[in-house]
Amino acid sequence: MIRYHFTEAELIADLKADDLAKGRREGWLEKAKRLTRDLKKPKKKIGGIWSEVKSVYTTRQKGKCAFCERLLGVHELSSVEFDVEHFRPKNAVKAWPPQELIDELELPADFPRSKGKERGYRMLAYHHLNYASSCKTCNSRLKGSYFPIAGRHSFAGQNPATLLKSEKPYLIYPLGDFDSDPEELITFEGYEAVPQRHLKGHDLDRARASIVFFRLNGERDDLYLLRAAQLDSVRDKVELLNAAKNEKARKRRWDEILRLADDANPHAGCVRAFVRLYSTDRKRALQYLDLAHAYVEKKLRPWSP
């Protein structure tokens, strides 16, 4: 998981540009404000307009899922792969983790837990800072109506940025600049997601909860394989780096590695973790590359001729 850097003002500008591109008579933000006012009437139902701006979020996220970093694409044909995810659920919030997950993963007694509530974040149903573009696994199968927190739910809140301090959510909102940078909480040892070693208290709980919540490790072996494949590509480039005969060639090879760590590439957080480790513990970093190579070979061998 990485942060997608942009300001709220830049997101608003994107939404207005989307209005122009799609010829909307009423701007999407204006419609959202109008519908939010209507929701003050208790019996007013929430209607869906968020899919109209899905492309704004997928573009800002470089065509990647906000949570697992799988690359799905920015072309309109790829939109079927994405959901517009309500970070704070618009309907009733379920208790998390459910008992079946506790049993399946044998979660320890001190693992972060959050009670369910019959209410949801109705007033944030149309808020532009309450959306993220998410793959269907992360949203439909995992996120659903869960929103675990350490504090108290503020269902009347109308701005997600102001709720962080009081609610103390366990999940990390990776878009924009108002929540923590996910990479300051979650890193990778090889292709496995782990909390940063220095964490304690709520920051550690956020890392632990987010990794389990989105099943970022072995339970989703597709993510293991995709991250291992990226590290295997890094391994090839490191071999070329070591074989380079002059400083100019070494710089070119190193730049190729850094490009794999760019926001636009899938699983950039995993590659960045390798780059950081390579600068401090080269031997261990190279061991992780060998493990990634072995994992890719093992997973793909059944399909080899």
C-alpha contacts under 8 A as a table, 3 or more apart, distances in Angstrom:
res1	aa1	res2	aa2	distance
1	M	66	A	7.09
1	M	67	F	5.49
1	M	68	C	5.95
1	M	69	E	6.12
1	M	174	P	7.47
1	M	182	P	5.97
1	M	183	E	6.84
1	M	186	I	7.43
1	M	267	H	7.60
1	M	269	G	6.06
2	I	66	A	7.87
2	I	67	F	8.00
2	I	69	E	7.80
2	I	174	P	6.41
2	I	181	D	7.05
2	I	182	P	5.42
2	I	183	E	5.81
2	I	263	D	7.90
2	I	268	A	7.52
2	I	269	G	5.83
3	R	174	P	4.66
3	R	175	L	5.88
3	R	176	G	7.22
3	R	181	D	5.63
3	R	182	P	6.07
3	R	183	E	7.42
4	Y	60	R	7.09
4	Y	61	Q	6.16
4	Y	174	P	6.21
4	Y	175	L	5.00
4	Y	176	G	6.04
4	Y	263	D	7.59
5	H	175	L	6.69
5	H	176	G	5.27
5	H	177	D	6.47
6	F	10	E	6.17
6	F	11	L	7.00
6	F	175	L	7.44
6	F	176	G	4.85
6	F	177	D	6.61
7	T	10	E	5.15
7	T	11	L	6.42
7	T	176	G	5.49
7	T	177	D	6.23
8	E	11	L	5.04
8	E	12	I	6.17
8	E	129	L	7.82
8	E	176	G	6.68
9	A	12	I	5.09
9	A	13	A	6.20
10	E	13	A	5.00
10	E	14	D	6.24
11	L	14	D	4.99
11	L	15	L	6.30
12	I	15	L	5.08
12	I	16	K	6.30
13	A	16	K	5.14
13	A	17	A	6.13
14	D	17	A	5.01
14	D	18	D	6.12
14	D	56	V	6.57
15	L	18	D	4.97
15	L	19	D	6.39
15	L	28	W	7.06
15	L	29	L	7.40
15	L	53	V	7.20
15	L	56	V	6.69
16	K	19	D	4.97
16	K	20	L	6.59
16	K	27	G	6.85
16	K	28	W	7.46
16	K	29	L	7.80
17	A	20	L	5.18
17	A	21	A	6.21
18	D	21	A	4.98
18	D	22	K	6.04
18	D	53	V	7.47
18	D	56	V	7.26
19	D	22	K	5.35
19	D	23	G	5.81
19	D	24	R	5.17
19	D	27	G	5.73
19	D	28	W	6.62
20	L	23	G	5.04
20	L	24	R	6.59
24	R	27	G	6.01
24	R	28	W	7.66
26	E	30	E	6.69
26	E	31	K	6.49
27	G	30	E	5.23
27	G	31	K	6.23
28	W	31	K	5.08
28	W	32	A	6.10
29	L	32	A	4.94
29	L	33	K	6.21
30	E	33	K	5.16
30	E	34	R	6.22
31	K	34	R	5.07
31	K	35	L	6.12
32	A	35	L	5.20
32	A	36	T	6.03
32	A	126	Y	5.29
32	A	127	H	7.16
33	K	36	T	5.04
33	K	37	R	6.28
33	K	126	Y	7.50
34	R	37	R	5.24
34	R	38	D	6.47
35	L	38	D	4.99
35	L	39	L	6.42
35	L	126	Y	7.59
36	T	39	L	5.10
36	T	40	K	7.17
36	T	123	M	6.17
36	T	124	L	7.78
36	T	125	A	7.53
36	T	126	Y	6.57
37	R	40	K	5.70
38	D	41	K	5.91
38	D	44	K	6.78
39	L	42	P	6.64
39	L	43	K	7.92
39	L	44	K	5.54
39	L	45	K	7.28
39	L	46	I	7.34
39	L	122	R	7.33
39	L	123	M	6.83
40	K	44	K	7.69
40	K	123	M	7.82
41	K	44	K	5.49
46	I	122	R	7.95
46	I	125	A	7.39
48	G	51	S	7.18
49	I	52	E	5.73
49	I	53	V	7.90
49	I	126	Y	7.78
50	W	53	V	5.71
50	W	54	K	6.68
50	W	84	V	6.62
50	W	126	Y	7.09
51	S	54	K	5.01
51	S	83	D	7.87
51	S	84	V	6.29
52	E	55	S	7.79
53	V	56	V	5.44
53	V	57	Y	7.14
54	K	57	Y	5.50
54	K	58	T	6.30
54	K	79	S	7.64
54	K	83	D	7.76
54	K	84	V	6.05
54	K	133	S	6.83
55	S	58	T	5.04
55	S	59	T	5.89
55	S	74	V	7.24
55	S	76	E	7.54
55	S	79	S	7.52
56	V	59	T	5.37
56	V	60	R	6.31
57	Y	60	R	5.07
57	Y	61	Q	6.06
57	Y	131	Y	7.96
57	Y	132	A	6.33
57	Y	133	S	5.63
58	T	61	Q	5.03
58	T	62	K	6.20
58	T	63	G	4.94
58	T	64	K	6.84
58	T	65	C	7.95
58	T	73	G	7.82
58	T	74	V	5.98
58	T	133	S	5.67
59	T	62	K	5.08
59	T	63	G	5.78
59	T	74	V	5.83
60	R	63	G	7.64
61	Q	64	K	5.54
61	Q	65	C	7.24
61	Q	66	A	6.69
61	Q	133	S	7.54
61	Q	264	A	7.89
62	K	73	G	7.51
62	K	74	V	6.89
62	K	263	D	7.20
62	K	264	A	5.20
62	K	265	N	7.98
63	G	71	L	5.85
63	G	72	L	5.56
63	G	73	G	4.27
63	G	74	V	4.60
63	G	264	A	7.77
64	K	69	E	5.21
64	K	70	R	5.34
64	K	71	L	4.36
64	K	72	L	5.64
64	K	73	G	6.76
64	K	133	S	7.90
64	K	134	S	7.78
64	K	264	A	7.96
64	K	266	P	6.88
65	C	68	C	5.74
65	C	69	E	4.83
65	C	70	R	5.44
65	C	71	L	6.66
65	C	72	L	7.21
65	C	82	F	7.68
65	C	133	S	6.07
65	C	134	S	4.58
65	C	135	C	5.32
66	A	69	E	6.00
66	A	132	A	6.34
66	A	133	S	5.99
66	A	134	S	5.53
66	A	135	C	7.98
66	A	174	P	6.62
66	A	175	L	7.70
67	F	134	S	6.85
67	F	138	C	6.99
67	F	174	P	7.59
67	F	214	F	7.22
68	C	138	C	7.33
68	C	214	F	7.26
68	C	216	L	6.71
68	C	223	L	7.68
68	C	267	H	7.76
69	E	266	P	5.63
69	E	267	H	5.28
69	E	268	A	7.74
70	R	135	C	7.80
70	R	223	L	7.68
70	R	266	P	5.68
70	R	267	H	6.76
71	L	265	N	7.54
71	L	266	P	5.31
72	L	78	S	6.43
72	L	81	E	6.66
72	L	82	F	7.78
72	L	135	C	7.87
73	G	78	S	5.57
73	G	79	S	7.92
74	V	78	S	6.30
74	V	79	S	7.41
75	H	78	S	5.42
75	H	79	S	7.11
76	E	79	S	5.32
77	L	80	V	6.85
78	S	81	E	5.62
78	S	82	F	7.43
79	S	82	F	5.39
79	S	83	D	7.94
80	V	83	D	7.69
81	E	135	C	6.12
81	E	136	K	6.64
82	F	133	S	6.17
82	F	134	S	5.42
82	F	135	C	4.77
82	F	136	K	5.99
83	D	133	S	5.82
83	D	134	S	5.32
83	D	135	C	6.17
83	D	136	K	6.11
83	D	139	N	6.90
84	V	131	Y	6.26
84	V	132	A	5.78
84	V	133	S	4.83
84	V	134	S	6.30
85	E	131	Y	5.41
85	E	132	A	5.14
85	E	133	S	5.90
85	E	134	S	6.01
85	E	139	N	6.25
86	H	89	P	5.44
86	H	90	K	6.98
86	H	125	A	7.28
86	H	130	N	5.64
86	H	131	Y	4.98
86	H	132	A	6.85
87	F	130	N	5.30
87	F	131	Y	5.87
87	F	132	A	6.94
87	F	147	F	7.65
87	F	173	Y	7.38
88	R	120	G	7.76
88	R	121	Y	6.18
88	R	124	L	7.48
88	R	130	N	6.44
88	R	147	F	6.24
89	P	92	A	7.18
89	P	93	V	6.60
89	P	120	G	5.80
89	P	121	Y	5.79
89	P	122	R	7.95
89	P	125	A	7.80
89	P	144	G	7.72
89	P	145	S	5.40
89	P	146	Y	6.99
89	P	147	F	6.94
90	K	120	G	4.91
90	K	121	Y	4.60
90	K	122	R	4.86
90	K	123	M	7.77
90	K	124	L	6.83
90	K	125	A	5.40
90	K	145	S	7.96
91	N	119	R	6.27
91	N	120	G	4.19
91	N	121	Y	6.57
91	N	122	R	6.74
91	N	145	S	6.89
92	A	116	G	7.88
92	A	117	K	6.03
92	A	118	E	4.74
92	A	119	R	4.39
92	A	120	G	4.39
92	A	145	S	6.73
93	V	116	G	5.34
93	V	117	K	5.10
93	V	118	E	6.34
93	V	119	R	6.34
93	V	120	G	5.67
93	V	145	S	5.29
93	V	146	Y	5.49
93	V	147	F	6.44
94	K	115	K	7.10
94	K	116	G	4.21
94	K	117	K	6.30
94	K	118	E	7.95
94	K	145	S	5.91
94	K	146	Y	5.14
94	K	147	F	7.37
95	A	98	P	6.50
95	A	113	R	7.83
95	A	114	S	5.62
95	A	115	K	4.35
95	A	116	G	3.68
95	A	117	K	7.37
95	A	146	Y	6.84
95	A	148	P	7.29
96	W	113	R	5.83
96	W	114	S	5.30
96	W	115	K	6.55
96	W	116	G	7.22
96	W	146	Y	6.53
96	W	147	F	7.60
96	W	148	P	6.02
97	P	101	L	6.22
97	P	102	I	6.50
97	P	113	R	6.17
97	P	114	S	7.28
98	P	101	L	5.50
98	P	102	I	6.52
99	Q	102	I	4.98
99	Q	103	D	6.16
100	E	103	D	5.12
100	E	104	E	5.97
101	L	104	E	4.97
101	L	105	L	5.99
101	L	106	E	7.82
101	L	107	L	7.93
102	I	105	L	5.60
102	I	106	E	5.41
102	I	107	L	5.07
103	D	106	E	4.96
103	D	107	L	7.02
107	L	111	F	6.32
108	P	111	F	5.44
111	F	205	D	7.53
111	F	208	R	7.92
111	F	209	A	7.72
112	P	150	A	7.86
112	P	170	Y	7.86
112	P	205	D	6.14
112	P	208	R	7.98
112	P	209	A	6.45
113	R	148	P	6.86
113	R	149	I	7.75
113	R	150	A	7.79
114	S	148	P	4.95
114	S	149	I	5.82
114	S	150	A	6.81
115	K	148	P	7.51
117	K	120	G	7.47
119	R	155	F	7.15
120	G	155	F	6.13
121	Y	124	L	5.48
121	Y	125	A	6.79
121	Y	154	S	7.88
121	Y	155	F	4.85
121	Y	156	A	6.97
121	Y	157	G	7.53
122	R	125	A	5.48
122	R	155	F	7.09
122	R	156	A	7.68
123	M	126	Y	7.42
123	M	127	H	7.90
123	M	155	F	7.56
123	M	156	A	6.52
123	M	157	G	6.84
123	M	158	Q	5.73
124	L	127	H	4.97
124	L	130	N	6.59
124	L	157	G	7.49
124	L	158	Q	5.87
124	L	159	N	7.29
124	L	160	P	7.72
125	A	130	N	7.57
126	Y	130	N	7.65
127	H	130	N	5.39
127	H	131	Y	7.31
127	H	158	Q	7.89
127	H	159	N	7.56
128	H	131	Y	5.90
129	L	159	N	7.75
129	L	160	P	6.47
129	L	161	A	7.82
130	N	160	P	6.54
132	A	175	L	7.25
134	S	138	C	6.27
134	S	139	N	5.93
135	C	138	C	5.50
135	C	139	N	6.22
136	K	139	N	5.07
136	K	140	S	5.20
136	K	141	R	6.83
137	T	140	S	5.74
137	T	141	R	4.96
137	T	142	L	6.33
138	C	141	R	6.06
138	C	142	L	5.08
138	C	143	K	5.87
138	C	214	F	6.00
139	N	142	L	5.57
139	N	143	K	4.62
139	N	144	G	5.84
140	S	143	K	6.22
140	S	144	G	5.40
141	R	144	G	6.58
142	L	213	F	6.91
142	L	214	F	6.27
143	K	146	Y	5.78
143	K	147	F	7.84
143	K	213	F	7.62
143	K	214	F	7.51
147	F	169	P	7.46
147	F	170	Y	7.93
147	F	171	L	7.41
148	P	169	P	6.16
148	P	170	Y	5.81
148	P	171	L	7.10
149	I	152	R	7.13
149	I	153	H	7.50
149	I	167	E	6.03
149	I	168	K	5.60
149	I	169	P	4.04
149	I	170	Y	5.24
149	I	171	L	7.82
150	A	167	E	6.47
150	A	168	K	5.28
150	A	169	P	6.08
150	A	170	Y	6.86
151	G	166	S	6.06
151	G	167	E	4.35
151	G	168	K	5.32
151	G	169	P	7.36
152	R	166	S	6.84
152	R	167	E	5.18
153	H	167	E	5.82
154	S	157	G	5.55
154	S	163	L	7.20
154	S	167	E	6.97
157	G	160	P	7.27
157	G	163	L	7.03
159	N	162	T	5.73
159	N	163	L	6.99
160	P	163	L	5.34
160	P	164	L	7.14
161	A	164	L	6.20
161	A	178	F	6.12
161	A	179	D	7.54
162	T	165	K	7.09
163	L	166	S	5.68
163	L	167	E	5.82
163	L	168	K	7.87
164	L	167	E	5.47
164	L	168	K	5.39
164	L	169	P	6.69
164	L	179	D	7.56
165	K	168	K	5.60
168	K	202	H	7.92
169	P	172	I	7.32
169	P	206	R	7.47
170	Y	202	H	7.81
170	Y	205	D	6.64
170	Y	206	R	4.33
170	Y	207	A	7.70
170	Y	209	A	6.15
170	Y	210	S	6.85
171	L	206	R	5.98
171	L	207	A	7.99
171	L	209	A	6.91
171	L	210	S	5.42
172	I	179	D	6.93
172	I	180	S	6.93
172	I	182	P	6.55
172	I	206	R	7.20
172	I	210	S	7.17
173	Y	179	D	6.06
173	Y	180	S	7.68
174	P	179	D	7.15
174	P	180	S	7.77
174	P	181	D	6.91
174	P	182	P	6.49
176	G	179	D	7.60
177	D	180	S	7.70
177	D	181	D	7.95
180	S	184	E	7.36
181	D	184	E	5.47
181	D	185	L	7.20
182	P	185	L	5.31
182	P	186	I	5.90
183	E	186	I	5.06
183	E	187	T	5.95
183	E	269	G	6.98
184	E	187	T	7.56
184	E	196	Q	6.96
185	L	195	P	5.84
185	L	196	Q	5.43
185	L	199	L	7.23
185	L	203	D	6.62
185	L	204	L	7.13
185	L	206	R	7.49
185	L	207	A	5.46
186	I	193	A	6.72
186	I	194	V	5.78
186	I	195	P	4.58
186	I	196	Q	5.42
186	I	207	A	5.65
187	T	193	A	5.84
187	T	194	V	5.50
187	T	195	P	5.99
187	T	196	Q	5.72
187	T	269	G	7.11
187	T	270	C	7.04
187	T	273	A	6.08
188	F	191	Y	6.07
188	F	192	E	5.29
188	F	193	A	4.47
188	F	194	V	5.53
188	F	269	G	7.62
188	F	270	C	5.55
188	F	273	A	5.75
188	F	274	F	7.71
189	E	192	E	5.33
189	E	193	A	6.55
189	E	194	V	6.81
189	E	273	A	7.47
189	E	274	F	7.83
189	E	288	Y	7.25
190	G	228	A	7.64
190	G	231	L	7.75
190	G	270	C	7.31
190	G	274	F	7.06
190	G	285	A	7.69
190	G	288	Y	4.73
190	G	289	L	6.84
190	G	291	L	7.54
190	G	292	A	6.87
191	Y	224	Y	6.08
191	Y	227	R	5.47
191	Y	228	A	5.50
191	Y	231	L	7.61
191	Y	270	C	6.51
191	Y	288	Y	7.86
191	Y	292	A	6.84
192	E	216	L	7.90
192	E	217	N	5.92
192	E	224	Y	7.14
193	A	211	I	6.81
193	A	216	L	6.49
193	A	217	N	6.27
193	A	270	C	7.99
194	V	207	A	7.61
194	V	208	R	7.65
194	V	211	I	7.39
195	P	199	L	7.26
195	P	204	L	6.65
195	P	207	A	5.26
195	P	208	R	6.34
196	Q	199	L	5.86
196	Q	204	L	7.85
196	Q	207	A	7.87
199	L	203	D	6.04
199	L	204	L	4.98
200	K	203	D	5.94
200	K	204	L	4.80
200	K	205	D	7.66
201	G	204	L	5.51
201	G	205	D	6.46
202	H	205	D	4.91
202	H	206	R	6.09
203	D	206	R	5.07
203	D	207	A	6.41
204	L	207	A	5.20
204	L	208	R	6.18
205	D	208	R	5.08
205	D	209	A	5.86
206	R	209	A	5.20
206	R	210	S	5.95
207	A	210	S	5.30
207	A	211	I	6.21
208	R	211	I	5.44
208	R	212	V	6.41
209	A	212	V	5.27
209	A	213	F	5.71
210	S	213	F	4.93
210	S	214	F	6.11
211	I	214	F	5.76
211	I	215	R	5.84
211	I	216	L	5.28
211	I	217	N	7.34
212	V	215	R	4.76
212	V	216	L	6.60
212	V	217	N	7.91
213	F	216	L	7.87
215	R	218	G	7.58
215	R	219	E	6.04
215	R	220	R	6.31
216	L	219	E	7.42
216	L	220	R	6.61
216	L	223	L	6.91
217	N	220	R	6.03
217	N	221	D	7.18
217	N	223	L	7.06
217	N	224	Y	6.47
218	G	221	D	5.14
218	G	223	L	7.82
218	G	224	Y	6.40
220	R	223	L	5.67
220	R	224	Y	6.93
221	D	224	Y	4.91
221	D	225	L	6.14
222	D	225	L	5.12
222	D	226	L	6.10
223	L	226	L	5.09
223	L	227	R	6.01
224	Y	227	R	5.33
224	Y	228	A	5.92
225	L	228	A	5.02
225	L	229	A	5.95
225	L	295	Y	7.35
225	L	296	V	6.34
225	L	299	K	7.50
226	L	229	A	5.07
226	L	230	Q	6.39
226	L	267	H	7.79
227	R	230	Q	5.12
227	R	231	L	6.36
227	R	267	H	6.03
227	R	270	C	6.78
228	A	231	L	5.05
228	A	232	D	6.03
228	A	292	A	4.62
228	A	293	H	6.86
228	A	295	Y	6.84
228	A	296	V	6.33
229	A	232	D	4.85
229	A	233	S	6.30
229	A	292	A	7.02
229	A	293	H	7.37
229	A	296	V	6.24
230	Q	233	S	5.11
230	Q	234	V	6.41
230	Q	260	L	7.76
230	Q	266	P	7.99
230	Q	267	H	7.38
230	Q	271	V	7.26
231	L	234	V	4.80
231	L	235	R	6.12
231	L	270	C	7.91
231	L	271	V	6.57
231	L	289	L	5.91
231	L	292	A	6.19
231	L	293	H	7.55
232	D	235	R	4.87
232	D	236	D	6.45
232	D	289	L	6.32
232	D	290	D	7.88
232	D	292	A	5.99
232	D	293	H	5.19
232	D	296	V	7.70
233	S	236	D	5.22
233	S	237	K	6.49
234	V	237	K	5.06
234	V	238	V	6.09
234	V	257	I	6.03
234	V	260	L	7.68
234	V	271	V	7.83
234	V	289	L	7.63
235	R	238	V	5.03
235	R	239	E	6.32
235	R	286	L	7.87
235	R	289	L	5.78
235	R	290	D	7.64
235	R	293	H	7.85
236	D	239	E	5.26
236	D	240	L	6.55
237	K	240	L	5.00
237	K	241	L	6.06
237	K	253	R	6.47
237	K	254	W	7.83
237	K	256	E	7.27
237	K	257	I	6.52
238	V	241	L	4.75
238	V	242	N	6.15
238	V	253	R	7.56
238	V	254	W	7.80
238	V	257	I	7.73
239	E	242	N	5.19
239	E	243	A	6.29
240	L	243	A	5.00
240	L	244	A	6.14
240	L	253	R	6.76
241	L	244	A	5.25
241	L	249	A	7.66
241	L	250	R	5.36
241	L	253	R	5.25
241	L	254	W	6.65
242	N	250	R	7.63
244	A	247	E	7.74
244	A	249	A	5.54
244	A	250	R	5.43
244	A	253	R	7.97
245	K	249	A	6.70
245	K	250	R	7.49
246	N	249	A	5.46
246	N	250	R	6.30
247	E	250	R	4.99
247	E	251	K	6.09
248	K	251	K	5.19
248	K	252	R	6.33
249	A	252	R	5.09
249	A	253	R	6.30
250	R	253	R	5.14
250	R	254	W	6.10
251	K	254	W	5.04
251	K	255	D	6.05
252	R	255	D	5.13
252	R	256	E	6.41
253	R	256	E	5.08
253	R	257	I	6.61
254	W	257	I	5.10
254	W	258	L	6.34
255	D	258	L	4.96
255	D	259	R	6.20
256	E	259	R	5.15
256	E	260	L	6.83
257	I	260	L	5.39
257	I	261	A	6.94
258	L	261	A	5.01
258	L	262	D	6.66
258	L	275	V	7.91
259	R	262	D	5.12
259	R	265	N	7.83
260	L	265	N	5.89
260	L	268	A	6.53
260	L	271	V	6.77
261	A	265	N	6.64
261	A	267	H	7.91
261	A	268	A	4.51
261	A	269	G	7.00
261	A	270	C	7.98
261	A	271	V	5.28
261	A	272	R	5.38
262	D	265	N	5.63
262	D	268	A	6.03
263	D	266	P	7.70
263	D	268	A	6.06
264	A	268	A	7.75
265	N	268	A	5.71
267	H	270	C	5.47
267	H	271	V	6.78
268	A	271	V	5.10
268	A	272	R	6.02
269	G	272	R	5.09
269	G	273	A	6.22
270	C	273	A	5.21
270	C	274	F	6.59
271	V	274	F	5.11
271	V	275	V	6.33
272	R	275	V	4.95
272	R	276	R	6.22
273	A	276	R	5.22
273	A	277	L	6.22
274	F	277	L	5.09
274	F	278	Y	5.92
274	F	285	A	6.13
275	V	278	Y	5.08
275	V	279	S	6.58
276	R	279	S	5.51
276	R	280	T	6.97
277	L	280	T	5.29
277	L	281	D	5.53
277	L	282	R	6.72
277	L	284	R	7.75
277	L	285	A	5.79
278	Y	281	D	5.45
278	Y	282	R	4.40
278	Y	283	K	7.77
278	Y	284	R	7.81
278	Y	285	A	5.25
278	Y	286	L	7.59
279	S	282	R	6.36
281	D	284	R	5.67
281	D	285	A	6.26
282	R	285	A	5.02
282	R	286	L	6.13
283	K	286	L	5.31
283	K	287	Q	6.34
284	R	287	Q	4.96
284	R	288	Y	6.41
285	A	288	Y	5.24
285	A	289	L	6.59
286	L	289	L	4.98
286	L	290	D	6.36
287	Q	290	D	5.08
287	Q	291	L	6.26
288	Y	291	L	5.02
288	Y	292	A	6.16
289	L	292	A	5.03
289	L	293	H	6.20
290	D	293	H	5.04
290	D	294	A	6.19
291	L	294	A	5.06
291	L	295	Y	6.16
292	A	295	Y	5.06
292	A	296	V	6.26
293	H	296	V	5.23
293	H	297	E	6.20
294	A	297	E	5.09
294	A	298	K	6.09
295	Y	298	K	5.07
295	Y	299	K	6.12
296	V	299	K	5.22
296	V	300	L	5.99
297	E	300	L	5.38
297	E	301	R	5.69
298	K	301	R	5.44
298	K	302	P	7.87
299	K	302	P	7.04
300	L	303	W	5.67
300	L	304	S	6.67
301	R	304	S	5.05
